[in-house]
Amino acid sequence: MRVNEYILKEIERIYNEREFDKPVIVRGTIRQRKILYRLESARIDLMRERERITKQFEYTTVSVAGIIHDIKTPMALIAGYAECLQDGVGDKDYLKLILETIEKLQGIVDSVSLPKSFNAREDVDVKEFVSGRPYFYAEFNRYRDMVEERGIKYVIGRLPAITEWFCRNSATVGMYINKKLIDRVVQNIISNDLRYTPKGGVIRVIFSKGRQYFYIRIKDNGSGIKRADVPFIFDRGFQSGSGGSKGLGLYMAQDIIKRHGGDITVKSKQGKGTTFTIKLPIVPMIK
């Protein structure tokens, strides 16, 4: 694809299709690269704005939950007054009490106000900015006991510092992720490794960096995958001839990573082991 066509396609993807997670690859002449640098910077700004809206949405959700809690008491009082009025119990002016309680209830409802800038979308993809180095070490380390209890050696490599053209003033970068979804991906892959790695085997987690991506490789020296099965293991409902579980987990893992603007691939050799590689886009961390 010609560079100018690529620029137009990237603008369409980011501004019209609202796909913010995949980085803009910079190439072409000096002028074209300058345009793409600015487009990548704008993409990151949009991701930060999405995070702000997401946090605003979460704050509003908590506020609404608090309001719901607060209105339970006056609602219970109104119900009690109405019941007493219906049964003719007591000598209080229940209609007056009901009206007074309704006024208090109205005051609680009126206190709810959404910020003018708030514009919730049902399709917002809830992600938060995390520091890649401590987050992913902790994420993989939480499975250490489970792996070692099976008699399997578990090795987590060092995480590299990342400094690239778009974050020259930052020694550390992070990424926008949905923690719950990423945890599902890691759990699924570690579970697969445990299923096919025998006692005495090794599972290694290796971190590396590219220009705009963070790479996580999870390697084992287990039984591996049949060569004929490798192209299909991310297919929905795929089941190996060995009688393994249907491939919904890996299908969902790939879908989750792609929704983060990345990719997940596999290399395997039967009897030699398997390597899953997760690729996630990185962005500079604001200090």
KEKE-3310 file (N, C-alpha, C; in steps of 0.2 Angstrom, whole numbers, plus 5000, padded with zeros to 4 digits):
npx = (5004:5003:5011:5003:4990:4990:4991:4978:4970:4973:4969:4955:4953:4955:4948:4935:4931:4934:4944:4956:4967:4977:4993:5000:5010:5025:5031:5039:5042:5051:5041:5029:5031:5032:5018:5012:5018:5012:4999:4999:5002:4990:4982:4985:4982:4968:4965:4969:4959:4948:4950:4948:4934:4929:4933:4925:4913:4913:4914:4902:4893:4896:4891:4878:4874:4876:4866:4854:4855:4853:4840:4832:4828:4819:4809:4805:4800:4789:4781:4778:4771:4760:4754:4750:4741:4731:4727:4722:4729:4736:4738:4743:4747:4747:4747:4753:4765:4769:4770:4780:4791:4792:4796:4809:4814:4813:4823:4834:4835:4836:4848:4857:4867:4874:4890:4893:4901:4900:4897:4891:4894:4887:4895:4908:4925:4931:4946:4961:4976:4991:5007:5018:5029:5029:5016:5014:5024:5019:5007:5010:5017:5008:5004:5013:5014:5004:5010:5022:5018:5014:5026:5034:5046:5046:5050:5052:5057:5067:5060:5061:5067:5059:5062:5057:5055:5044:5043:5054:5058:5054:5058:5050:5036:5019:5003:4986:4974:4962:4960:4954:4951:4963:4969:4961:4966:4980:4978:4972:4982:4992:4986:4984:4998:5001:4993:4999:5012:5024:5028:5043:5046:5048:5042:5043:5043:5045:5050:5050:5054:5048:5047:5035:5028:5025:5031:5027:5032:5027:5034:5035:5041:5034:5022:5019:5010:5001:5007:4998:4987:4991:4988:4974:4971:4966:4954:4936:4928:4937:4944:4956:4963:4968:4959:4957:4950:4937:4941:4938:4943:4956:4952:4944:4954:4963:4954:4952:4965:4966:4957:4963:4972:4982:4991:4990:5000:5006:5019:5024:5031:5028:5031:5042:5038:5029:5026:5018:5015:5012:5007:5007:5002:5011:5012:5018:5022:5015:5023)
npy = (4994:5011:5025:5037:5033:5024:5033:5040:5029:5026:5037:5036:5025:5028:5040:5039:5026:5024:5016:5014:5007:5000:5004:5017:5014:5021:5028:5031:5046:5061:5071:5063:5055:5064:5068:5056:5054:5064:5059:5048:5053:5060:5049:5043:5053:5052:5040:5042:5052:5043:5035:5044:5047:5035:5033:5043:5038:5027:5033:5040:5029:5023:5034:5034:5021:5024:5034:5026:5017:5027:5031:5021:5021:5032:5027:5015:5021:5028:5018:5011:5022:5022:5010:5010:5021:5015:5004:5011:5013:5020:5038:5048:5061:5054:5057:5069:5066:5057:5066:5075:5066:5062:5074:5075:5064:5068:5078:5071:5064:5075:5079:5072:5074:5075:5077:5090:5087:5074:5059:5045:5030:5015:5006:5008:5003:4997:5001:5003:5013:5006:5002:4994:4986:4982:4978:4966:4957:4955:4949:4937:4931:4927:4915:4906:4897:4888:4882:4877:4868:4857:4852:4858:4868:4886:4900:4917:4930:4945:4961:4972:4989:5003:5013:5024:5032:5039:5042:5048:5055:5047:5033:5022:5014:5011:5003:5003:4993:4981:4974:4963:4956:4953:4945:4934:4929:4927:4917:4907:4903:4899:4888:4880:4877:4870:4859:4852:4850:4840:4833:4840:4847:4863:4880:4895:4913:4926:4942:4956:4970:4979:4992:4999:4990:4978:4963:4946:4931:4914:4900:4882:4866:4855:4842:4848:4853:4845:4846:4848:4853:4866:4878:4880:4881:4893:4894:4895:4883:4873:4856:4846:4831:4823:4823:4834:4849:4859:4872:4885:4893:4898:4904:4915:4921:4926:4935:4944:4950:4955:4965:4973:4980:4972:4956:4938:4924:4907:4895:4878:4862:4845:4835:4843:4855:4871:4888:4902:4919:4935:4950:4967:4984:4998:5013:5030:5034:5046:5057)
npz = (5000:4996:5004:5006:5004:5015:5026:5025:5027:5040:5047:5044:5051:5065:5068:5062:5063:5076:5082:5093:5098:5091:5087:5076:5063:5058:5043:5027:5018:5025:5027:5027:5037:5048:5048:5052:5064:5071:5070:5078:5090:5092:5093:5105:5114:5112:5117:5131:5134:5132:5143:5153:5152:5155:5168:5173:5171:5179:5191:5191:5191:5204:5212:5209:5214:5227:5229:5227:5238:5248:5246:5250:5263:5265:5256:5262:5274:5268:5263:5275:5282:5273:5275:5288:5287:5279:5287:5298:5309:5324:5328:5320:5308:5294:5280:5280:5284:5274:5263:5268:5268:5255:5249:5255:5248:5235:5236:5237:5225:5216:5219:5211:5198:5182:5175:5163:5152:5152:5143:5141:5133:5126:5121:5126:5128:5142:5148:5157:5162:5164:5172:5163:5168:5182:5183:5174:5179:5191:5188:5181:5191:5201:5198:5202:5213:5210:5198:5202:5212:5204:5202:5192:5185:5186:5178:5177:5167:5167:5166:5152:5152:5143:5130:5118:5101:5103:5116:5123:5134:5144:5154:5157:5151:5149:5146:5139:5146:5149:5164:5170:5158:5152:5162:5161:5149:5152:5162:5155:5145:5154:5160:5149:5147:5159:5157:5147:5150:5158:5174:5181:5170:5162:5163:5155:5156:5145:5143:5131:5120:5107:5094:5095:5102:5116:5120:5126:5129:5132:5136:5135:5138:5135:5129:5117:5101:5088:5072:5061:5068:5073:5065:5068:5081:5087:5082:5084:5094:5090:5092:5097:5090:5100:5110:5118:5127:5120:5109:5114:5124:5120:5108:5113:5120:5110:5104:5114:5115:5102:5103:5111:5102:5099:5096:5096:5095:5090:5092:5089:5092:5090:5104:5108:5114:5117:5112:5116:5110:5115:5109:5113:5112:5116:5126:5130:5148:5158:5169)
capx = (5000:5006:5011:4998:4984:4990:4989:4971:4967:4974:4965:4949:4952:4956:4943:4929:4930:4936:4949:4962:4971:4982:4998:5001:5016:5028:5036:5038:5046:5051:5035:5024:5033:5029:5011:5011:5020:5007:4993:5000:5001:4983:4978:4987:4977:4961:4965:4968:4952:4943:4951:4945:4927:4928:4933:4920:4907:4913:4912:4894:4890:4896:4887:4871:4873:4875:4859:4850:4856:4850:4833:4829:4825:4813:4804:4802:4795:4783:4777:4775:4765:4754:4751:4747:4735:4726:4724:4719:4733:4739:4734:4747:4744:4751:4747:4758:4772:4771:4772:4787:4796:4792:4800:4816:4816:4814:4829:4840:4835:4838:4856:4860:4869:4880:4894:4891:4905:4899:4893:4892:4892:4886:4901:4914:4929:4934:4953:4965:4983:4995:5014:5019:5034:5027:5010:5015:5028:5014:5001:5012:5020:5003:5003:5019:5013:5000:5014:5027:5015:5014:5033:5036:5050:5043:5055:5049:5062:5067:5056:5066:5065:5057:5062:5057:5055:5038:5043:5061:5059:5052:5061:5045:5030:5013:4998:4979:4972:4956:4964:4950:4951:4970:4970:4958:4971:4986:4976:4970:4988:4996:4982:4986:5004:5001:4990:5003:5019:5024:5032:5050:5046:5049:5038:5047:5039:5050:5048:5055:5051:5049:5047:5029:5024:5028:5030:5027:5032:5026:5037:5035:5045:5029:5021:5018:5004:5002:5008:4992:4982:4993:4984:4967:4970:4963:4947:4931:4926:4942:4946:4962:4962:4970:4953:4957:4944:4936:4946:4934:4947:4961:4948:4943:4961:4965:4949:4953:4971:4965:4953:4968:4976:4988:4990:4993:5002:5009:5023:5024:5033:5026:5037:5047:5035:5025:5027:5013:5018:5007:5010:5002:5004:5014:5011:5022:5019:5015:5026)
capy = (5000:5017:5028:5042:5029:5021:5038:5041:5023:5026:5043:5033:5020:5031:5045:5037:5019:5024:5010:5018:5003:4998:5010:5020:5013:5027:5026:5035:5052:5065:5074:5058:5052:5069:5067:5049:5055:5068:5055:5043:5057:5061:5042:5042:5058:5050:5034:5045:5054:5038:5033:5049:5046:5028:5034:5047:5034:5023:5037:5041:5022:5023:5039:5031:5016:5028:5037:5020:5016:5033:5032:5015:5022:5036:5023:5011:5025:5030:5011:5010:5026:5021:5004:5013:5024:5010:5000:5015:5012:5026:5044:5053:5063:5050:5060:5075:5063:5055:5072:5077:5061:5062:5080:5073:5059:5072:5082:5066:5063:5082:5080:5069:5078:5072:5083:5092:5084:5066:5056:5038:5026:5008:5001:5010:4997:4999:5000:5008:5014:5002:5002:4987:4982:4979:4974:4959:4953:4952:4945:4930:4928:4925:4908:4903:4892:4883:4879:4873:4862:4852:4849:4861:4874:4891:4905:4923:4934:4952:4965:4978:4996:5004:5020:5024:5038:5043:5043:5049:5057:5042:5027:5017:5015:5006:5002:5003:4986:4979:4969:4956:4952:4951:4940:4928:4927:4924:4911:4902:4900:4895:4882:4875:4875:4865:4853:4848:4850:4835:4835:4840:4851:4870:4885:4901:4919:4930:4949:4959:4976:4982:4999:5001:4984:4974:4956:4942:4924:4909:4894:4876:4860:4849:4838:4851:4853:4842:4851:4849:4857:4873:4883:4880:4881:4899:4894:4894:4876:4868:4851:4842:4824:4820:4823:4840:4852:4863:4878:4891:4898:4901:4909:4921:4924:4929:4940:4949:4953:4959:4971:4978:4982:4967:4949:4932:4918:4901:4890:4872:4856:4839:4832:4848:4861:4876:4895:4907:4925:4940:4957:4973:4991:5002:5021:5033:5035:5053:5057)
capz = (5000:4996:5011:5007:5005:5022:5030:5024:5030:5047:5049:5044:5057:5071:5069:5060:5066:5083:5084:5096:5102:5087:5085:5069:5061:5055:5038:5021:5018:5031:5028:5028:5044:5052:5049:5055:5071:5074:5071:5083:5096:5093:5095:5112:5117:5112:5122:5137:5134:5134:5150:5158:5152:5158:5175:5175:5171:5185:5197:5191:5193:5211:5215:5208:5219:5234:5229:5228:5245:5252:5245:5253:5270:5264:5253:5268:5278:5265:5263:5282:5283:5269:5278:5294:5285:5276:5293:5303:5315:5327:5328:5317:5302:5290:5274:5280:5285:5268:5259:5270:5266:5247:5248:5256:5243:5229:5237:5235:5217:5213:5220:5206:5192:5178:5172:5156:5147:5152:5137:5141:5127:5128:5118:5128:5130:5148:5149:5162:5160:5169:5171:5161:5171:5188:5182:5171:5183:5197:5184:5180:5197:5205:5196:5203:5217:5206:5193:5206:5215:5200:5200:5186:5186:5183:5177:5174:5165:5168:5161:5150:5152:5136:5128:5110:5098:5105:5124:5124:5141:5149:5155:5158:5148:5151:5141:5141:5146:5154:5169:5170:5152:5152:5167:5158:5144:5155:5165:5149:5143:5159:5161:5144:5148:5164:5155:5143:5153:5163:5180:5180:5165:5163:5159:5155:5153:5143:5141:5126:5117:5100:5093:5098:5105:5121:5119:5131:5127:5137:5133:5139:5135:5136:5123:5110:5097:5082:5066:5058:5073:5075:5062:5070:5088:5089:5080:5089:5094:5088:5096:5095:5090:5106:5115:5123:5127:5114:5109:5116:5128:5115:5104:5117:5122:5104:5103:5119:5113:5096:5105:5114:5097:5098:5093:5100:5090:5093:5088:5093:5089:5094:5108:5110:5118:5114:5113:5114:5110:5116:5107:5115:5110:5122:5126:5136:5154:5160:5176)
cpx = (5004:5006:5005:4991:4984:4988:4982:4967:4967:4970:4957:4948:4952:4950:4936:4926:4931:4940:4955:4968:4977:4987:4998:5008:5019:5032:5035:5043:5046:5044:5029:5025:5031:5022:5009:5013:5014:5000:4993:5000:4994:4979:4979:4982:4970:4960:4965:4962:4947:4944:4947:4937:4925:4928:4927:4913:4907:4911:4905:4891:4890:4892:4879:4869:4872:4868:4854:4849:4852:4843:4829:4825:4819:4807:4801:4798:4788:4778:4774:4770:4759:4750:4747:4740:4729:4723:4721:4723:4736:4735:4738:4744:4749:4752:4752:4765:4774:4773:4779:4792:4797:4797:4807:4818:4817:4821:4835:4840:4838:4845:4860:4861:4875:4884:4892:4895:4904:4895:4895:4890:4892:4892:4907:4918:4933:4941:4956:4972:4987:5002:5016:5024:5032:5020:5011:5019:5023:5009:5004:5015:5014:5001:5008:5018:5009:5005:5019:5024:5014:5021:5036:5040:5047:5048:5052:5056:5062:5063:5061:5063:5063:5057:5062:5056:5049:5038:5051:5063:5056:5055:5057:5039:5025:5009:4991:4977:4965:4959:4961:4951:4958:4972:4967:4963:4977:4984:4975:4977:4992:4992:4984:4993:5005:4998:4994:5011:5020:5028:5039:5051:5048:5044:5042:5042:5045:5047:5053:5051:5053:5048:5041:5025:5028:5026:5031:5027:5032:5028:5036:5039:5040:5028:5020:5011:5006:5003:5002:4987:4984:4989:4977:4966:4966:4956:4942:4928:4931:4944:4951:4960:4964:4965:4953:4951:4943:4939:4942:4939:4952:4958:4946:4949:4963:4960:4950:4960:4970:4961:4957:4973:4982:4987:4992:4994:5005:5013:5024:5027:5032:5032:5042:5044:5032:5027:5022:5016:5012:5010:5005:5005:5006:5013:5016:5018:5020:5018:5023)
cpy = (5006:5021:5033:5038:5026:5027:5040:5035:5023:5032:5040:5029:5023:5036:5043:5030:5018:5018:5014:5014:5001:5004:5011:5018:5018:5025:5031:5041:5056:5068:5069:5056:5057:5069:5061:5050:5059:5064:5050:5047:5058:5055:5041:5047:5055:5044:5037:5049:5049:5035:5038:5048:5040:5029:5038:5043:5029:5027:5039:5035:5022:5028:5037:5026:5019:5031:5031:5018:5021:5033:5026:5017:5026:5031:5018:5015:5027:5023:5010:5015:5025:5015:5006:5016:5020:5006:5004:5014:5019:5033:5050:5055:5060:5053:5066:5072:5060:5060:5074:5072:5061:5068:5078:5068:5063:5076:5077:5065:5069:5083:5077:5073:5076:5078:5084:5089:5076:5064:5049:5034:5018:5004:5003:5004:5000:4997:5005:5008:5010:5003:4995:4983:4979:4975:4967:4955:4950:4948:4938:4927:4925:4918:4903:4896:4886:4879:4874:4868:4856:4849:4852:4867:4880:4897:4911:4928:4941:4956:4971:4984:4998:5011:5021:5031:5042:5044:5044:5051:5053:5035:5021:5019:5010:5005:5002:4996:4986:4973:4963:4952:4949:4945:4933:4925:4923:4917:4905:4899:4896:4888:4877:4873:4869:4858:4848:4848:4845:4837:4835:4845:4859:4875:4891:4907:4924:4937:4952:4965:4977:4989:5002:4995:4981:4967:4951:4935:4919:4903:4888:4871:4854:4845:4841:4850:4849:4848:4853:4853:4864:4878:4884:4881:4887:4899:4892:4886:4871:4863:4847:4835:4820:4820:4829:4844:4857:4869:4885:4896:4901:4906:4915:4925:4929:4935:4946:4953:4957:4965:4976:4981:4978:4961:4944:4927:4912:4897:4884:4867:4850:4836:4837:4854:4866:4883:4899:4914:4930:4947:4962:4979:4994:5010:5024:5034:5042:5053:5063)
cpz = (5000:5002:5011:5008:5012:5027:5030:5028:5038:5050:5049:5050:5064:5073:5067:5063:5073:5086:5086:5098:5098:5085:5078:5068:5056:5049:5032:5022:5024:5032:5030:5035:5049:5053:5053:5063:5075:5075:5076:5090:5097:5095:5102:5116:5117:5117:5129:5139:5136:5141:5155:5158:5155:5166:5178:5175:5177:5191:5197:5193:5201:5215:5214:5213:5226:5234:5230:5235:5249:5251:5248:5259:5269:5261:5258:5272:5275:5265:5270:5284:5280:5272:5284:5293:5283:5282:5298:5310:5318:5325:5324:5311:5296:5283:5274:5281:5278:5263:5261:5268:5259:5246:5249:5250:5236:5230:5235:5228:5214:5214:5215:5200:5188:5175:5165:5151:5147:5146:5137:5135:5129:5126:5120:5131:5136:5149:5154:5160:5166:5167:5169:5165:5177:5187:5179:5175:5188:5194:5183:5187:5202:5203:5198:5208:5214:5201:5197:5210:5211:5198:5194:5188:5182:5183:5174:5173:5167:5163:5159:5151:5144:5135:5121:5108:5101:5113:5126:5131:5146:5149:5155:5154:5150:5145:5144:5141:5151:5158:5169:5164:5151:5156:5164:5152:5147:5159:5160:5147:5148:5160:5155:5145:5153:5162:5151:5145:5158:5169:5179:5174:5167:5159:5160:5152:5152:5140:5136:5124:5110:5100:5096:5101:5111:5120:5125:5128:5132:5134:5138:5135:5136:5129:5116:5107:5091:5076:5063:5062:5074:5071:5064:5077:5091:5086:5085:5089:5092:5093:5093:5095:5096:5112:5120:5123:5121:5114:5110:5120:5124:5110:5107:5119:5116:5103:5108:5117:5107:5098:5109:5109:5096:5095:5097:5095:5094:5089:5092:5089:5093:5098:5111:5114:5113:5116:5111:5115:5110:5114:5109:5114:5117:5121:5131:5142:5156:5167:5179)
residu = (MET:ARG:VAL:ASN:GLU:TYR:ILE:LEU:LYS:GLU:ILE:GLU:ARG:ILE:TYR:ASN:GLU:ARG:GLU:PHE:ASP:LYS:PRO:VAL:ILE:VAL:ARG:GLY:THR:ILE:ARG:GLN:ARG:LYS:ILE:LEU:TYR:ARG:LEU:GLU:SER:ALA:ARG:ILE:ASP:LEU:MET:ARG:GLU:ARG:GLU:ARG:ILE:THR:LYS:GLN:PHE:GLU:TYR:THR:THR:VAL:SER:VAL:ALA:GLY:ILE:ILE:HIS:ASP:ILE:LYS:THR:PRO:MET:ALA:LEU:ILE:ALA:GLY:TYR:ALA:GLU:CYS:LEU:GLN:ASP:GLY:VAL:GLY:ASP:LYS:ASP:TYR:LEU:LYS:LEU:ILE:LEU:GLU:THR:ILE:GLU:LYS:LEU:GLN:GLY:ILE:VAL:ASP:SER:VAL:SER:LEU:PRO:LYS:SER:PHE:ASN:ALA:ARG:GLU:ASP:VAL:ASP:VAL:LYS:GLU:PHE:VAL:SER:GLY:ARG:PRO:TYR:PHE:TYR:ALA:GLU:PHE:ASN:ARG:TYR:ARG:ASP:MET:VAL:GLU:GLU:ARG:GLY:ILE:LYS:TYR:VAL:ILE:GLY:ARG:LEU:PRO:ALA:ILE:THR:GLU:TRP:PHE:CYS:ARG:ASN:SER:ALA:THR:VAL:GLY:MET:TYR:ILE:ASN:LYS:LYS:LEU:ILE:ASP:ARG:VAL:VAL:GLN:ASN:ILE:ILE:SER:ASN:ASP:LEU:ARG:TYR:THR:PRO:LYS:GLY:GLY:VAL:ILE:ARG:VAL:ILE:PHE:SER:LYS:GLY:ARG:GLN:TYR:PHE:TYR:ILE:ARG:ILE:LYS:ASP:ASN:GLY:SER:GLY:ILE:LYS:ARG:ALA:ASP:VAL:PRO:PHE:ILE:PHE:ASP:ARG:GLY:PHE:GLN:SER:GLY:SER:GLY:GLY:SER:LYS:GLY:LEU:GLY:LEU:TYR:MET:ALA:GLN:ASP:ILE:ILE:LYS:ARG:HIS:GLY:GLY:ASP:ILE:THR:VAL:LYS:SER:LYS:GLN:GLY:LYS:GLY:THR:THR:PHE:THR:ILE:LYS:LEU:PRO:ILE:VAL:PRO:MET:ILE:LYS)
# end
